Amino acid sequence: MKKINLDWDNIDTVFLDMDGTLLDLHFDTHFWMEHLPKRYAEEKSVSAEVAHDAVTKHCQSIEGTLNWYCLDYWDNHLGLDVVSLKHEVADRIAIREGVEDFLNHLNQLGKRSVLLTNAHEKVVGLKFGYVEIEHFFDDVITSHSLGLAKEDERFWGALDKQEDFDRQRSLFIDDNLHVLRAAQQFGVANLLAIHQPDSQLGPKHTEEFTAIESYQQLM
């Protein structure tokens, strides 16, 4: 596997996405595509088709917006306690191979590590309860705390007011190409995508971005 050469001497801050980047996206794929529609049909006594429209089809209509990631929005839309339903399949929450070694490596290099996620604060808290990675981060910033999804071109400007960082001396790793392009437009110098965010699905074409297959490539 080819090493990805980064000029660590010129990188101070590493921004890291959570789902699909540090954690296997399989949990989220399974939850939204299978478990939640199934449980909605059971709880509301509706057909699989009605449940699909309420969850999966509605997901597609608001994709990339802050509401898409907002558990309060989904609780109200579905009339369900979504966090409780996530706990039902939490055994699928998993750290991607090599992530802990990489995060430890960043700490040894003295880099500032910041979790930068679209996930709702409740989801972040839930996942930190199942995987022990919170201690690796100097800060955890959610899109909800800034009021903008990472896909929004204004996100990085809002982040710049909160987090002291040099965009030319920063690295950002994310599995979402729209998010990476927003960072690119803002001028973040070092950008990496993820080759296979969901371990149960095939590799993803990351287009203009270099993709990580294994975190060993960065060490």
N, C-alpha and C positions, 0 to 999 in steps of 0.2 A: 504494500500500500504506500503510495507516494506521500512523502512528508510535505506539509504545507508550511512554507517558510514565511514567518512573520518577523518583523524587526522589533523584537520585544524591548529594545533599548529606547524605542520611540513610541511606546504604548504605555500610558499611565492608567487608563480606565478601561475595564472590560464590562460591557453591557450584555447581559444574557437573558434571552427569552426562557420561559419555563416549559410549556407544553409543546412537545415535538422537538425541542432543542435539548433540554436537560432531562426531561421526563419523556417516556414513550407515549406517543400520541394515541396509542391503541385504547387506553382507558377512555379518552374523550370521544373517539370515534364510536366505540361500542356503546357508550352511554347515550349519546345523542341520536345515533342511527338505529339502535336496537332496544336498549333497556328503557329509556324514557318513553318512547312511543308505546311499548308493551305495557308499562305500568300505568300510563295515562289511559289506555283502553280499559284496563282492569278497574281503575279507580272511578272512571267516569261512565263505565258500562257502555262504551261506544265501540264501533267497528275498528278494525285495524286501519282501514282507509281514512276514517275520520281522525284517528290518532296521528296518522302519518301527516295529514294536512296541518293539524294543530302544531305539530313539532317540526318535522323535517322540512315540509314545504314552507312553513313560516320562517324557519332558520334561513332558508335561501333568500327570502325576501328582505331580510334585514342584515345579511352577511356583511361583516366589516364595520358595522356601526357599534357604538358603545352599548346599545341595548342588546346586541347579539351576545355580548359577554356578561351582561348584567343579570345576576341571579334574582334580584328583586323584581326586575321586569318579567322574567320567566315565571316566578312564583305567581305574580298577578295575572299573567296571560293564561297560564294553565290551571291556576287554582290548586297548585300542589306545592309541597315543601321539597324543592329540588335538591337541597343539600342532603336531606334525609335519604332521598333516592340514590344520591351519589355514594353514600356510605354503603348501600346494599351491594355495590360492585367494586368497592375500594380495594379489594385484593388484586385488581388489575393495575393499580397505580404502581409504576416501576421507574426506577432511575435508569437512564441509558448507560450502556456499558462504557466504562472509562471516565464517566463524568466526575466521580468523586476524586479520582487521581488528578484529573485536570484542574478541578477547583482547588485542590491542595497545592498543585503546582503554581497556580496563580498567586496563592497566599505566600508561598516560598519566594516567588519573584518580587513580592511587595507591591503587586498590582491591586488597584481598587476594583473590587468585584461588586457589580450592582445587578440585582435581578430586576428586569424590566418586562413586565407582563401585562397582557390584556385581561388576564384572569381576574375575576371579582375577588375582593378581599376575603370573602367567605370561602372561596375555592382555594385560595392560597393557604389559608389557615387549615382547611381540611387536608390538603395534600402534605403540608408540613407535619401533620399528625401521623402520617403513614410513611413518609420518607424523610430521613434525617439529613437535610442539606441546608437548612436555614442558617446554621452557624458559619457557613462559608462566606456569607454576603456581608459587605459593609453597609448596604442599604437595600431595601425592597421597595420598589415603586410600581404602583399599579396605574393603569390608564384611568381607572375610576377616580383616583386621587387627583389626577390632573384634569379630569372632565373631558378627555379626548381619547379616542381609540388610536392605537399606534399607526394605523393606516392613514390617519388624518395628517395632512401636510403641516398642520399647526402644532402637532404633538411635540416635535423636537424643540420648537421655540419655547413651549411651556416648560419642557424638561430643563432647558438651558437656564431658565429663571430659578429653578429649584436646586439643580445639581451642578456643582462647580466642576466643569470638565472642558478639555480642549478637544474639539471635534477632530482636529488633525492628529491627535495623540490618543485616539480612542478606537476600540475594537467592538463591533456589535455582531452577535451571532443570533440568527433567528431562522425559523423554518418557513416563514411567510414572505413570499417575494414582494408583495405589495408593501409590507412593512419595511423591508430592506430598501426598497426604492425610495420610500419617504425619507429614510435615514440618509440615503445617497444624495438626495436633493438638498438636504440640509448641510451636507458636506462632511459627514462622518467618513474618515479616510479608509478604515479597514472594515470590510464587511464579508461575512461568511454565511452560507446557507447550510442546510442539512440534507444529506443525500437520501435518507429514508426515515422521515419523522415517525411513521407508524410501522412498528416491526412486523405487523401482520399484513401489510400492504406492500406493493412494489416500490422501487426507488422513484424518486421525484425528479423531474427535469428542472434544474435550477437555473436554466437559461444563462444570463450573463454573469452569474455569481459562482465563485468557487464553492464547492460543497464538501462538508466534512462527512467522511464515511466512518471514521473512528477518531476519538479524541486523542489517541496516541499520535496522530498526524501532527498535532500541535505541540508535542512535547519532545 
